Amino acid sequence: MAMTHRDPVCNMEVDEQTAAGRSQYQGENYYFCSQDCKQKFDRNPEQYAKQKGQGAGRTS
């Protein structure tokens, strides 16, 4: 069973095996629906990483 996560930028559900991108920040992996979302995250990860505790992140 594939793991799904929430893209921290747009909140879209993303399968980690087919994600358009992945970044690591403070020991956590973040998965993205597009390179655009990954680039936004990489420019300011702290802004989006804070959302992980508010419903973004792993969904199953």
C-alpha positions as CSV (number, residue, x, y, z in Angstrom):
1,M,0.0,0.0,0.0
2,A,1.4,3.3,-1.0
3,M,1.8,6.1,1.5
4,T,0.0,9.4,0.7
5,H,0.9,12.8,2.1
6,R,-0.4,16.3,1.8
7,D,1.6,18.7,-0.3
8,P,2.4,21.4,2.3
9,V,2.1,24.2,-0.3
10,C,-1.2,23.5,-2.0
11,N,-2.6,20.8,0.4
12,M,-3.2,18.3,-2.4
13,E,-2.9,14.6,-1.6
14,V,0.2,13.1,-3.1
15,D,1.4,9.5,-3.4
16,E,5.0,9.4,-2.3
17,Q,5.9,7.0,-5.1
18,T,4.6,9.2,-7.8
19,A,5.2,12.6,-6.3
20,A,6.7,15.3,-8.6
21,G,9.2,16.2,-6.0
22,R,10.5,15.6,-2.4
23,S,12.4,17.8,0.0
24,Q,13.7,17.2,3.5
25,Y,13.5,19.9,6.2
26,Q,14.5,19.4,9.8
27,G,14.5,15.6,9.4
28,E,11.0,15.4,7.9
29,N,10.2,14.4,4.3
30,Y,7.8,16.6,2.3
31,Y,6.2,15.5,-1.0
32,F,4.9,17.7,-3.7
33,C,2.3,17.5,-6.5
34,S,4.5,19.7,-8.8
35,Q,7.9,21.2,-9.2
36,D,6.4,24.6,-8.7
37,C,5.2,23.6,-5.2
38,K,8.6,22.1,-4.4
39,Q,10.3,25.3,-5.5
40,K,8.0,27.4,-3.3
41,F,8.7,25.2,-0.3
42,D,12.5,25.2,-0.9
43,R,12.6,29.0,-1.0
44,N,10.8,29.3,2.4
45,P,10.4,25.9,4.1
46,E,9.7,27.3,7.5
47,Q,6.5,28.9,6.2
48,Y,5.1,25.6,4.9
49,A,6.6,23.2,7.5
50,K,4.6,24.9,10.2
51,Q,1.4,23.8,8.4
52,K,2.4,20.1,8.8
53,G,1.2,20.1,12.3
54,Q,-2.1,21.7,11.2
55,G,-3.3,18.9,9.0
56,A,-0.7,18.8,6.2
57,G,1.7,15.9,6.0
58,R,1.0,12.2,6.1
59,T,-2.6,11.1,5.4
60,S,-2.4,7.3,5.4
